């Protein structure tokens, strides 16, 4: 049986743990940008993470965890919750 493990290589040979660390770093930087601009789009986030889908999803997850409104398919934007 073939199953994925936490040691599976993702994009560019990164492990899941490396992707999580990258997402945490992007989250920290994006919080500062959101404070300045008040809002960023999902497209901007995708560009910041170099179109890496796993890091993109983890970054959204961490932003939601930290109290940010990550929007939805009708409102693809990230902003600080009021």
Secondary structure, DSSP 8 states (H G I E B T S, - for coil): -----TT---GGG--HHHHHHHHHHHHHHHHHHHHHHSEEEHHHHHHHTTT-HHHHHHHHHHHHHTTEE--BTTB-EEEE--
